Amino acid sequence: MLTVDDVLDLEWPGPPAWSTDSAFLGATIYEDDGNALLVSRPGDDGDPWRVRPNDAHVTEFAWSPTDPVLVCGTDDGAMVLLDPLERTITELARTPDGDGSFAWSDDGDRIAFYRDGCPWIRSLADGIERGFDVPERGPFLGESRMLAPREDGLLAYRFVEREAKCVGVIDTDSGELVWRTRPDTSSHSPVWLADGRLLFERSGEYGTVREFVAADLEGGETTLFREEDGEVGTLSRGSPQVSPDGSNLAAAFPLDGFEHVYVIDLESGERTQLTAGAFEDKGFAGSAPRWLDDETLVFASNRRDPGQRQLYAVTLEGEITPLVEREGTAVDPRPSPDGSRLAYRHASAERSTELRVLDLEGGATPTGDGETAAGTAAADDGVRDRRLTRSGVESWPSPPTEPERISYESSGLTVEGYLLDPRRGEAVPDDATDLPSVVYVHGGPMRQMRDGFHPERSYGLQYAIQQYLAAKGYVGLFVNYRGGIGYGREFRAAIAGVTGRAEMDDIARGADFLRGLEYTSDAVGLWGLSYGGYAALQLPGTHPGTFDVTVNLAGLVDRANYYEWAAETKFPEIASATSVRMGGTPLEAPERWADSSPITHVDRYETPLYNFHGTADRYVNVEQQDLVVDALLDSDVAFEAEYYPDEGHVFSRRATWARTIEKLEGAFETHLR
């Protein structure tokens, strides 16, 4: 029988990154309470180097652009330099809150980083560090590109001023801020182009405009791309990628209704669409295609199945070649600098996330499994697509329950999902009937559950928890409700003006679907994290009696309260399309905001509610749970609420998840059996 320990023993590799000489591959890998760093040498028979400096957890890492060494930060405040060839660890600095957002200069001589909110530079040759008295990083969440040092001593960085993200340039010799963007828009993600211009992203007009801008520090700006959606603000995400020769940008845009691959000529500004069709050429909401060489891009696509992702290559002429066609979800394609191999993450119905490397010099990859462990791959020249990590699902006492893709109609749209029928597993008899059901609701809403394990830790772990519940005899359903990715721009935009109603109808129809199965009982529960927690709070009020019990993990109950908090700590109001989708700000459209807030409907609750929230959550303010508790104290509704000290949005500690799963299972056993 599958146990909670089996679920929590799973490890979750992060996106891979190559060393500059293509010899080493690095990735974080989530263990019990945090990340270790895994450094592999693909093709070598030796074991990967699993690193936790001073037994601390790794927060981030970045390879040198000139040598096979990397810098990483730890959760105990250290900045360390790792040499995977010698397997040495050198501590460079230690501060109470740690350093982060590491970025190397192109010559590999200096590292830029933030310390206590300020940009700093460290020389590797002499260890001299210098901080700069300039506007600070600010409270808003970070991007993948925060700092960009240049060999001539200029440093581009992101800062916050007047509640907007800005990009500035520091002369590191004088310490002066020599250039900056204006604070009436939100600018971020700086990167230097080969011609000396500074590329950055800019958004404004309350999240309805997105631009890629190239700035000449001595002259003016050139807008290379502009995307507008004044009605609902459903814009693309994902930072553009510069080609190795510096001549083109690549990104994915939904300009024809679906996310497809485009390139922009940096000299002429001409934009060319390379892929097309009623599918999405994107792995995640924030993904972007990657350059294999100056003429070829690699990308993930669901063109074969909306709930899966395979990997493809496309040339600048639009010629498309399949690279990874195996079943499941392949994401984060990362070509080696020499173009010979492709690293990526893969998950499927049979396995949780694994790190894999494809040899690009041996023809098309087989569609079957065709694999060995990294340590024995050299003995089999026929193996081109090998696993560098192994899913712990292989050690489970029985195979996971295979998901079944289902669909139903809801408020004018076809909604898809994945059904876990426990009778298809080994723990429940084939002829079992009167089984209780549990709906899981993903976060976002710009997310999507997949045909099997999700490659990201958050959703992959929650998928594994549903597998655990299936082994206990619960029928499971994952609902890909409107507002999520994978089904085109119109589907994503379908919650505008009806947030808190239309997508809740989608989820409620899932309960109806489950009750209509011949082997289920009428007992249906629901749980979810973030937007899924919001659903667990909203549905008992808007659709009372639809679910017999709901479990909220870090959900929001008062949208206006959250909006105010998020505009101060999470993202600039000028860059957020929330007010556009809601028909105005909370002051301009109070009825719409109230109707979309669970706090408005608490007096209609009829069923028990369980709540869990981390006190250090940076994505949903913990005050939301305070409001839930305050609202229910004087009601007759049975409820529980637990606060987890120092836990973030997705809990990090194994013990916290063990406690949460115990409470989750207890809630369902009490109210669904």
C-alpha positions as CSV (number, residue, x, y, z in Angstrom):
1,M,0.0,0.0,0.0
2,L,1.3,3.4,-1.0
3,T,2.3,5.5,2.1
4,V,2.8,9.2,2.8
5,D,6.5,8.5,3.1
6,D,6.5,7.1,-0.5
7,V,4.9,10.4,-1.7
8,L,7.3,12.6,0.3
9,D,10.4,10.6,-0.7
10,L,10.0,11.9,-4.3
11,E,12.7,14.3,-5.4
12,W,12.1,17.2,-7.8
13,P,14.8,18.4,-10.2
14,G,14.7,22.0,-11.4
15,P,15.5,23.4,-14.8
16,P,18.9,22.3,-16.0
17,A,21.8,24.6,-17.0
18,W,25.1,23.7,-18.9
19,S,28.6,24.8,-18.1
20,T,30.2,27.0,-20.8
21,D,32.3,24.1,-22.1
22,S,29.3,21.7,-22.3
23,A,31.0,19.3,-20.0
24,F,28.8,19.7,-16.9
25,L,25.1,20.0,-16.3
26,G,23.7,21.6,-13.1
27,A,20.2,21.5,-11.6
28,T,18.7,22.0,-8.2
29,I,17.0,18.9,-6.8
30,Y,14.4,19.2,-4.1
31,E,14.9,16.8,-1.2
32,D,13.1,16.7,2.2
33,D,13.3,20.3,3.2
34,G,15.0,22.2,0.4
35,N,17.2,22.1,-2.6
36,A,20.6,20.4,-3.1
37,L,22.6,21.1,-6.2
38,L,23.2,18.2,-8.6
39,V,26.1,18.5,-11.0
40,S,26.4,15.8,-13.6
41,R,28.9,15.0,-16.3
42,P,26.6,13.5,-19.0
43,G,28.4,10.5,-20.7
44,D,30.7,9.9,-17.7
45,D,30.3,6.7,-15.8
46,G,30.9,8.5,-12.4
47,D,28.2,9.5,-10.0
48,P,26.8,13.0,-10.1
49,W,28.0,15.5,-7.5
50,R,25.2,16.2,-5.0
51,V,26.1,19.4,-3.1
52,R,24.7,21.1,0.0
53,P,27.4,23.5,1.2
54,N,27.7,23.3,5.0
55,D,24.5,21.1,4.9
56,A,22.5,24.2,3.9
57,H,20.0,24.2,1.1
58,V,20.8,25.8,-2.3
59,T,18.7,28.8,-3.3
60,E,20.1,29.5,-6.8
61,F,23.2,29.0,-8.9
62,A,24.8,30.4,-12.0
63,W,27.6,29.1,-14.3
64,S,30.7,31.2,-15.2
65,P,30.6,32.2,-18.9
66,T,34.3,31.3,-19.3
67,D,35.2,28.4,-17.0
68,P,33.4,25.2,-15.7
69,V,32.8,26.7,-12.2
70,L,29.6,28.1,-10.7
71,V,28.5,30.3,-7.9
72,C,25.5,29.4,-5.7
73,G,23.7,30.9,-2.7
74,T,22.5,29.0,0.3
75,D,19.6,29.5,2.8
76,D,22.1,30.0,5.6
77,G,23.4,33.2,4.0
78,A,26.5,31.9,2.1
79,M,27.7,32.7,-1.4
80,V,30.0,29.9,-2.5
81,L,32.1,29.0,-5.6
82,L,32.0,25.4,-6.8
83,D,34.5,23.6,-9.0
84,P,32.9,20.4,-10.2
85,L,36.0,19.1,-11.8
86,E,38.0,19.2,-8.5
87,R,34.8,18.9,-6.4
88,T,35.8,21.8,-4.2
89,I,33.7,24.4,-2.4
90,T,35.0,27.9,-1.6
91,E,33.0,30.2,0.5
92,L,33.1,33.7,-0.9
93,A,30.9,35.6,1.5
94,R,28.3,35.2,4.2
95,T,25.6,37.6,5.3
96,P,22.6,37.3,7.6
97,D,20.1,37.4,4.7
98,G,22.3,36.0,2.0
99,D,23.1,37.3,-1.5
100,G,21.1,36.5,-4.6
101,S,20.3,37.1,-8.3
102,F,23.8,36.2,-9.3
103,A,25.1,37.4,-12.8
104,W,28.6,37.0,-14.2
105,S,30.4,39.5,-16.3
106,D,31.1,38.2,-19.8
107,D,34.9,37.9,-19.0
108,G,34.1,35.8,-15.9
109,D,36.1,38.1,-13.7
110,R,33.2,39.6,-11.7
111,I,29.9,38.5,-10.1
112,A,27.0,40.9,-9.6
113,F,24.4,40.3,-7.0
114,Y,22.0,41.9,-4.6
115,R,22.8,42.2,-0.9
116,D,20.3,43.8,1.5
117,G,18.4,45.1,-1.5
118,C,21.4,46.9,-3.1
119,P,23.4,45.9,-6.2
120,W,27.0,44.8,-5.5
121,I,29.9,43.6,-7.6
122,R,32.6,41.2,-6.4
123,S,36.0,40.7,-8.2
124,L,37.0,37.1,-8.2
125,A,40.7,37.9,-8.6
126,D,41.2,39.8,-5.4
127,G,37.9,39.3,-3.6
128,I,37.1,43.0,-3.4
129,E,33.4,43.8,-3.1
130,R,31.6,47.1,-3.8
131,G,28.0,48.0,-3.1
132,F,26.3,51.0,-4.7
133,D,24.3,53.7,-3.2
134,V,21.5,53.7,-5.7
135,P,17.7,53.0,-5.7
136,E,17.1,49.5,-4.2
137,R,15.7,46.3,-5.6
138,G,12.4,46.9,-3.8
139,P,9.8,44.5,-2.4
140,F,8.3,43.1,-5.7
141,L,8.9,39.5,-6.8
142,G,12.0,39.0,-8.9
143,E,12.5,37.9,-12.5
144,S,14.9,35.4,-14.0
145,R,17.1,38.3,-15.2
146,M,17.7,41.0,-12.5
147,L,21.3,42.1,-13.1
148,A,23.4,42.4,-16.2
149,P,27.1,43.4,-15.9
150,R,29.1,44.5,-18.9
151,E,32.9,44.2,-19.5
152,D,33.4,48.0,-19.7
153,G,32.2,48.4,-16.1
154,L,28.5,49.2,-16.6
155,L,25.9,47.3,-14.6
156,A,22.2,47.1,-15.5
157,Y,19.9,46.2,-12.7
158,R,16.2,46.3,-11.7
159,F,15.0,48.6,-8.9
160,V,11.7,49.9,-7.6
161,E,10.7,53.5,-7.4
162,R,7.2,55.1,-6.9
163,E,5.6,51.6,-6.8
164,A,7.0,50.7,-10.2
165,K,9.8,48.4,-11.4
166,C,12.5,50.3,-13.2
167,V,15.8,49.4,-15.0
168,G,18.9,51.5,-14.3
169,V,22.6,51.4,-15.4
170,I,25.4,52.0,-12.9
171,D,28.9,53.0,-13.8
172,T,30.7,50.7,-11.4
173,D,33.9,52.8,-11.5
174,S,32.2,56.0,-10.3
175,G,29.3,54.5,-8.6
176,E,26.9,56.8,-10.4
177,L,23.5,55.9,-11.8
178,V,24.1,57.0,-15.4
179,W,20.8,55.9,-17.1
180,R,17.3,54.7,-16.0
181,T,13.8,54.1,-17.2
182,R,10.8,56.2,-16.2
183,P,8.6,55.1,-13.3
184,D,5.2,55.6,-15.1
185,T,5.6,52.1,-16.6
186,S,7.1,48.9,-15.2
187,S,10.4,47.8,-16.6
188,H,12.5,44.7,-15.8
189,S,14.7,41.8,-17.1
190,P,17.7,43.8,-18.5
191,V,20.2,42.1,-20.9
192,W,22.9,43.7,-23.1
193,L,22.8,43.2,-26.8
194,A,25.9,42.7,-29.0
195,D,25.6,46.2,-30.4
196,G,25.8,47.8,-26.9
197,R,22.1,48.5,-26.5
198,L,20.2,47.5,-23.4
199,L,17.2,45.2,-24.0
200,F,14.5,45.1,-21.3
201,E,10.8,44.3,-21.0
202,R,8.2,47.0,-20.2
203,S,4.6,46.7,-19.2
204,G,2.0,49.3,-18.4
205,E,-1.5,50.7,-18.8
206,Y,-2.6,48.3,-16.0
207,G,-1.3,45.1,-17.6
208,T,-2.8,45.7,-21.0
209,V,0.5,46.5,-22.8
210,R,3.7,44.6,-23.0
211,E,6.9,45.7,-24.9
212,F,10.4,44.6,-25.7
213,V,12.6,47.8,-25.8
214,A,16.2,48.3,-26.9
215,A,17.7,51.4,-25.5
216,D,20.8,53.2,-26.7
217,L,22.2,54.9,-23.6
218,E,23.5,57.7,-25.7
219,G,20.4,58.1,-27.7
220,G,16.8,56.9,-27.8
221,E,14.7,53.8,-27.5
222,T,13.5,51.3,-30.1
223,T,10.3,49.3,-29.4
224,L,11.0,45.9,-31.0
225,F,7.7,44.4,-30.0
226,R,4.4,45.6,-28.6
227,E,1.5,43.5,-27.5
228,E,-1.8,45.0,-26.4
229,D,-5.0,43.6,-25.0
230,G,-7.1,46.5,-23.6
231,E,-10.1,44.3,-23.0
232,V,-8.8,41.6,-20.6
233,G,-5.0,42.0,-20.4
234,T,-4.3,38.4,-21.5
235,L,-0.7,38.9,-22.5
236,S,2.1,36.5,-23.1
237,R,4.8,35.8,-20.6
238,G,8.4,34.6,-20.9
239,S,11.6,36.7,-21.4
240,P,12.9,36.9,-25.0
241,Q,16.1,34.9,-25.8
242,V,18.9,36.5,-27.7
243,S,20.5,34.3,-30.5
244,P,24.2,33.3,-30.0
245,D,25.3,35.7,-32.7
246,G,23.2,38.5,-31.3
247,S,21.2,39.1,-34.4
248,N,17.7,37.9,-33.3
249,L,15.3,37.6,-30.4
250,A,13.0,34.6,-29.9
251,A,9.8,34.5,-27.9
252,A,6.4,32.9,-27.8
253,F,3.3,35.1,-28.4
254,P,-0.4,34.4,-28.7
255,L,-1.0,36.8,-31.6
256,D,-3.1,34.4,-33.6
257,G,-4.9,33.1,-30.6
258,F,-2.4,30.4,-29.6
259,E,1.2,30.7,-28.2
260,H,3.6,30.2,-31.1
261,V,7.3,30.8,-31.8
262,Y,8.4,34.1,-33.2
263,V,11.8,35.7,-34.0
264,I,12.5,39.4,-34.2
265,D,15.4,40.8,-36.2
266,L,17.3,43.1,-33.9
267,E,18.6,45.3,-36.7
268,S,15.4,45.8,-38.8
269,G,12.8,45.0,-36.1
270,E,11.0,42.6,-38.5
271,R,9.0,39.9,-36.7
272,T,8.6,36.4,-38.2
273,Q,6.2,33.7,-37.1
274,L,7.8,30.3,-37.2
275,T,5.0,28.0,-36.0
276,A,1.2,28.0,-36.3
277,G,-1.8,25.9,-35.4
278,A,-4.6,25.3,-32.9
279,F,-2.1,24.3,-30.1
280,E,0.4,26.0,-27.8
281,D,4.2,25.9,-28.4
282,K,5.0,26.5,-24.8
283,G,5.8,24.3,-21.8
284,F,4.7,26.7,-19.0
285,A,3.1,30.1,-18.9
286,G,6.5,31.8,-18.6
287,S,8.5,29.6,-21.0
288,A,10.4,30.8,-24.1
289,P,12.0,29.0,-27.0
290,R,15.8,28.4,-26.7
291,W,18.5,28.8,-29.3
292,L,20.2,25.6,-30.5
293,D,22.4,27.6,-32.8
294,D,22.0,30.9,-34.8
295,E,19.5,29.3,-37.2
296,T,17.5,26.9,-35.0
297,L,15.3,27.1,-31.9
298,V,14.0,24.3,-29.6
299,F,10.6,24.5,-27.8
300,A,8.0,22.5,-26.0
301,S,4.6,22.0,-27.6
302,N,1.2,20.3,-27.0
303,R,0.4,20.0,-30.7
304,R,0.0,16.2,-30.2
305,D,-2.0,16.2,-27.0
306,P,-3.2,19.3,-25.1
307,G,-2.2,17.7,-21.7
308,Q,1.3,16.7,-22.8
309,R,4.4,18.4,-24.1
310,Q,6.9,17.1,-26.6
311,L,10.1,18.8,-27.8
312,Y,10.7,20.2,-31.3
313,A,13.2,22.2,-33.3
314,V,12.3,24.9,-35.8
315,T,14.6,26.7,-38.2
316,L,14.4,30.3,-39.2
317,E,12.8,29.1,-42.4
318,G,10.0,27.4,-40.4
319,E,11.2,23.7,-40.9
320,I,10.1,21.7,-37.8
321,T,11.7,18.5,-36.6
322,P,10.5,16.4,-33.6
323,L,13.2,15.9,-31.0
324,V,11.5,14.2,-28.1
325,E,8.3,12.4,-28.9
326,R,7.9,10.2,-25.8
327,E,4.6,10.2,-23.9
328,G,4.3,12.7,-21.1
329,T,5.5,16.3,-20.4
330,A,8.9,17.4,-21.7
331,V,9.8,20.9,-20.7
332,D,12.7,23.3,-20.2
333,P,14.8,22.3,-23.2
334,R,18.4,23.5,-22.7
335,P,20.9,22.9,-25.6
336,S,24.5,22.5,-24.7
337,P,26.7,25.4,-25.8
338,D,28.4,23.1,-28.4
339,G,25.0,22.1,-29.8
340,S,25.6,18.4,-29.4
341,R,23.1,17.6,-26.6
342,L,19.8,18.7,-25.2
343,A,18.9,18.6,-21.5
344,Y,15.3,18.8,-20.4
345,R,12.9,17.7,-17.7
346,H,10.4,15.0,-18.3
347,A,7.4,13.6,-16.3
348,S,4.7,11.1,-17.3
349,A,1.9,9.0,-16.0
350,E,4.4,6.4,-14.9
351,R,7.1,8.7,-13.4
352,S,7.6,11.9,-11.6
353,T,10.0,14.5,-12.9
354,E,13.4,13.3,-14.2
355,L,16.3,15.1,-15.7
356,R,17.3,13.8,-19.1
357,V,19.9,14.4,-21.8
358,L,19.3,13.8,-25.5
359,D,22.2,13.2,-27.9
360,L,21.5,15.4,-30.9
361,E,24.1,13.9,-33.2
362,G,22.4,10.5,-33.7
363,G,19.2,11.2,-35.5
364,A,15.6,11.2,-34.3
365,T,14.9,9.9,-30.8
366,P,12.8,6.8,-30.5
367,T,9.2,7.2,-29.2
368,G,9.6,4.3,-26.8
369,D,11.5,4.3,-23.5
370,G,15.0,3.3,-24.8
371,E,17.1,4.4,-21.8
372,T,19.6,3.4,-19.1
373,A,20.9,5.0,-16.0
374,A,23.5,7.7,-16.6
375,G,26.1,5.5,-14.9
376,T,25.7,2.7,-17.5
377,A,24.8,4.6,-20.6
378,A,28.3,4.5,-22.0
379,A,28.0,0.7,-22.3
380,D,25.1,1.0,-24.8
381,D,25.8,3.2,-27.8
382,G,22.2,2.8,-29.0
383,V,20.9,4.8,-26.1
384,R,20.6,8.5,-27.0
385,D,18.1,9.8,-24.5
386,R,19.2,8.9,-21.0
387,R,18.1,9.7,-17.6
388,L,20.4,11.6,-15.2
389,T,18.0,11.2,-12.3
390,R,15.5,8.5,-11.6
391,S,11.9,9.0,-10.4
392,G,11.2,7.6,-6.9
393,V,7.9,6.4,-8.3
394,E,9.8,3.3,-9.5
395,S,10.2,2.4,-5.8
396,W,6.6,2.6,-5.0
397,P,5.0,-0.7,-3.9
398,S,2.7,-0.6,-6.9
399,P,2.5,1.5,-10.1
400,P,0.6,4.8,-10.0
401,T,-3.0,4.8,-11.1
402,E,-3.2,5.7,-14.8
403,P,-5.0,9.0,-15.5
404,E,-7.9,9.0,-18.0
405,R,-8.5,12.2,-20.0
406,I,-12.2,13.3,-19.7
407,S,-14.2,16.4,-20.8
408,Y,-17.6,17.9,-20.2
409,E,-19.5,21.1,-21.1
410,S,-19.6,24.1,-18.7
411,S,-21.1,27.5,-19.4
412,G,-20.4,27.4,-23.2
413,L,-16.9,25.8,-23.0
414,T,-15.5,22.4,-23.2
415,V,-13.6,21.7,-20.0
416,E,-11.0,18.9,-19.8
417,G,-9.5,17.1,-16.9
418,Y,-7.9,13.9,-15.8
419,L,-9.7,11.1,-13.8
420,L,-8.0,8.8,-11.4
421,D,-10.1,5.6,-11.1
422,P,-8.7,3.7,-8.1
423,R,-10.1,0.5,-9.5
424,R,-7.4,0.7,-12.2
425,G,-4.8,0.4,-9.4
426,E,-3.8,-2.6,-7.3
427,A,-5.3,-1.4,-3.9
428,V,-9.0,-1.3,-4.9
429,P,-11.0,-4.2,-6.3
430,D,-12.1,-3.9,-10.0
431,D,-15.7,-4.2,-9.0
432,A,-15.7,-1.7,-6.2
433,T,-18.7,0.7,-6.0
434,D,-19.9,3.6,-3.9
435,L,-16.5,5.2,-3.9
436,P,-16.1,8.7,-2.6
437,S,-14.5,11.4,-4.8
438,V,-12.0,14.2,-4.5
439,V,-11.5,17.1,-6.9
440,Y,-8.1,18.8,-6.9
441,V,-8.0,22.4,-8.2
442,H,-4.7,23.8,-9.5
443,G,-3.4,27.3,-8.8
444,G,-2.7,30.2,-11.1
445,P,-5.2,30.4,-12.7
446,M,-2.6,30.4,-15.6
447,R,-1.5,26.8,-15.0
448,Q,-2.5,23.4,-16.3
449,M,-2.6,19.9,-14.9
450,R,-1.0,17.3,-17.2
451,D,-1.6,13.8,-18.4
452,G,0.4,12.3,-15.5
453,F,2.8,13.9,-13.1
454,H,3.4,17.6,-13.5
455,P,7.1,18.5,-13.9
456,E,7.0,21.3,-11.3
457,R,7.4,20.3,-7.7
458,S,4.3,22.1,-6.4
459,Y,1.8,20.4,-8.8
460,G,3.8,17.2,-9.1
461,L,3.7,16.7,-5.4
462,Q,0.0,17.5,-5.3
463,Y,-0.6,15.0,-8.1
464,A,1.3,12.4,-6.0
465,I,-1.0,13.2,-3.1
466,Q,-4.0,12.5,-5.3
467,Q,-2.3,9.2,-6.2
468,Y,-2.1,8.4,-2.5
469,L,-5.8,9.2,-2.1
470,A,-6.6,6.9,-5.0
471,A,-4.7,4.1,-3.3
472,K,-7.0,4.7,-0.3
473,G,-10.1,4.3,-2.5
474,Y,-10.9,7.9,-3.5
475,V,-11.8,8.7,-7.1
476,G,-9.7,11.7,-8.2
477,L,-10.4,14.5,-10.7
478,F,-8.0,17.2,-11.9
479,V,-10.0,20.0,-13.5
480,N,-8.4,22.3,-16.1
481,Y,-10.8,25.2,-15.7
482,R,-11.0,28.3,-17.8
483,G,-8.3,30.8,-17.3
484,G,-5.6,28.2,-17.5
485,I,-3.0,27.6,-20.2
486,G,-2.8,24.9,-22.9
487,Y,-6.1,25.7,-24.7
488,G,-5.5,29.0,-26.3
489,R,-6.0,32.7,-25.6
490,E,-9.8,32.7,-25.7
491,F,-9.9,30.0,-23.0
492,R,-7.4,31.9,-20.8
493,A,-9.5,35.1,-21.2
494,A,-12.8,33.5,-20.5
495,I,-12.7,34.4,-16.8
496,A,-12.6,38.2,-17.5
497,G,-15.6,39.9,-16.0
498,V,-16.8,36.7,-14.4
499,T,-14.0,35.8,-12.1
500,G,-15.2,33.8,-9.1
501,R,-18.3,32.6,-11.0
502,A,-17.5,31.1,-14.4
503,E,-14.4,29.1,-13.4
504,M,-16.3,28.0,-10.3
505,D,-19.0,26.6,-12.5
506,D,-16.3,24.6,-14.4
507,I,-15.2,23.1,-11.1
508,A,-18.7,22.5,-9.8
509,R,-19.5,20.6,-13.0
510,G,-16.6,18.4,-12.2
511,A,-18.4,17.3,-9.0
512,D,-21.5,16.6,-11.1
513,F,-19.4,14.5,-13.5
514,L,-18.1,12.4,-10.6
515,R,-21.5,11.8,-9.1
516,G,-22.6,10.6,-12.5
517,L,-20.1,7.7,-12.6
518,E,-21.6,4.3,-11.9
519,Y,-19.1,3.4,-9.3
520,T,-19.1,6.6,-7.2
521,S,-21.1,7.7,-4.2
522,D,-22.6,11.2,-3.9
523,A,-19.8,12.2,-1.5
524,V,-17.3,14.7,-3.1
525,G,-14.6,16.7,-1.5
526,L,-12.3,19.4,-2.9
527,W,-8.9,20.7,-2.1
528,G,-6.3,23.0,-3.7
529,L,-3.4,25.5,-3.1
530,S,-3.4,29.2,-4.0
531,Y,-6.1,29.7,-6.6
532,G,-7.2,26.1,-5.7
533,G,-7.5,27.3,-2.1
534,Y,-9.5,30.3,-3.4
535,A,-11.9,27.8,-5.0
536,A,-12.1,25.8,-1.7
537,L,-13.3,29.1,-0.1
538,Q,-15.5,30.4,-2.9
539,L,-17.5,27.3,-3.9
540,P,-19.1,26.6,-0.5
541,G,-20.7,30.1,-0.9
542,T,-21.5,30.3,-4.6
543,H,-22.4,26.6,-5.0
544,P,-23.5,25.5,-1.5
545,G,-23.8,21.8,-1.1
546,T,-21.9,20.9,-4.2
547,F,-19.0,19.7,-2.2
548,D,-19.3,17.9,1.2
549,V,-16.0,19.3,2.5
550,T,-13.3,21.7,1.1
551,V,-9.7,22.1,2.1
552,N,-8.0,25.5,1.5
553,L,-4.2,25.7,1.3
554,A,-3.0,29.4,1.1
555,G,-6.1,30.6,-0.7
556,L,-7.5,34.2,-0.7
557,V,-10.9,35.1,0.8
558,D,-10.9,38.9,0.3
559,R,-9.8,39.9,-3.2
560,A,-9.7,43.7,-2.4
561,N,-7.5,43.0,0.6
562,Y,-5.2,40.8,-1.4
563,Y,-5.1,43.4,-4.3
564,E,-4.0,46.1,-2.0
565,W,-1.3,43.9,-0.3
566,A,0.0,42.6,-3.7
567,A,0.3,46.1,-5.1
568,E,2.7,46.9,-2.2
569,T,4.7,43.7,-2.0
570,K,4.2,41.4,-5.1
571,F,3.8,43.3,-8.4
572,P,3.2,46.9,-9.5
573,E,-0.4,47.9,-9.9
574,I,0.5,49.5,-13.2
575,A,1.6,46.1,-14.6
576,S,-1.3,44.1,-13.2
577,A,-4.4,43.4,-15.4
578,T,-6.5,42.4,-12.4
579,S,-8.5,45.6,-12.3
580,V,-9.1,45.4,-16.1
581,R,-10.4,41.8,-15.8
582,M,-12.6,42.9,-12.9
583,G,-14.1,45.8,-14.7
584,G,-12.3,48.4,-12.5
585,T,-10.5,48.8,-9.2
586,P,-12.3,47.8,-5.9
587,L,-13.5,51.4,-5.6
588,E,-14.7,51.5,-9.2
589,A,-16.4,48.1,-9.3
590,P,-17.2,47.2,-5.7
591,E,-20.0,44.8,-6.5
592,R,-17.9,42.8,-8.9
593,W,-15.0,42.6,-6.4
594,A,-17.4,41.6,-3.6
595,D,-19.1,38.9,-5.6
596,S,-15.7,37.4,-6.5
597,S,-14.6,37.3,-2.9
598,P,-15.4,34.3,-0.7
599,I,-15.8,36.6,2.4
600,T,-19.0,37.9,0.8
601,H,-20.6,34.4,0.7
602,V,-19.5,33.0,4.0
603,D,-23.1,33.2,5.4
604,R,-24.1,30.6,2.8
605,Y,-21.6,28.0,3.9
606,E,-23.2,24.7,4.8
607,T,-20.2,22.3,4.8
608,P,-16.9,21.9,6.8
609,L,-13.8,23.8,5.8
610,Y,-10.2,23.1,6.6
611,N,-7.4,25.8,6.2
612,F,-3.6,25.7,6.2
613,H,-1.3,28.7,5.6
614,G,2.4,29.5,6.0
615,T,3.3,32.6,7.9
616,A,6.1,33.6,5.5
617,D,4.0,33.3,2.3
618,R,5.2,35.9,-0.3
619,Y,2.4,35.1,-2.8
620,V,-0.8,35.2,-0.8
621,N,-0.8,37.2,2.5
622,V,-1.4,35.1,5.6
623,E,-3.9,37.7,6.7
624,Q,-6.3,36.0,4.3
625,Q,-6.5,33.1,6.7
626,D,-7.0,35.5,9.6
627,L,-10.1,36.8,7.8
628,V,-11.4,33.3,7.2
629,V,-11.1,32.5,10.9
630,D,-12.7,35.9,12.0
631,A,-15.7,35.3,9.6
632,L,-16.4,31.8,10.8
633,L,-15.9,32.2,14.5
634,D,-19.5,33.4,15.0
635,S,-21.0,30.9,12.5
636,D,-22.3,27.3,12.9
637,V,-19.9,26.0,10.2
638,A,-17.3,23.5,11.4
639,F,-13.8,24.6,10.5
640,E,-10.2,24.2,11.4
641,A,-7.2,26.5,10.7
642,E,-3.5,25.8,11.1
643,Y,-0.7,28.2,10.7
644,Y,2.8,26.9,9.8
645,P,5.6,29.2,11.1
646,D,8.1,30.4,8.5
647,E,6.6,28.3,5.7
648,G,6.1,29.9,2.3
649,H,3.4,29.6,-0.3
650,V,4.3,26.0,-1.2
651,F,5.4,24.4,2.0
652,S,9.1,23.5,2.1
653,R,9.5,21.2,5.0
654,R,8.7,17.5,4.9
655,A,7.2,17.5,8.3
656,T,4.7,20.3,7.3
657,W,3.5,18.3,4.3
658,A,3.2,15.1,6.4
659,R,1.0,17.0,8.8
660,T,-1.0,18.5,6.0
661,I,-1.6,15.2,4.2
662,E,-2.6,13.6,7.5
663,K,-5.2,16.4,8.1
664,L,-6.3,16.3,4.4
665,E,-6.9,12.5,4.6
666,G,-8.6,12.9,8.0
667,A,-11.0,15.5,6.6
668,F,-12.0,13.3,3.7
669,E,-12.3,10.2,5.9
670,T,-14.6,12.1,8.3
671,H,-16.8,13.7,5.8
672,L,-16.8,11.5,2.7
673,R,-16.9,8.0,4.0
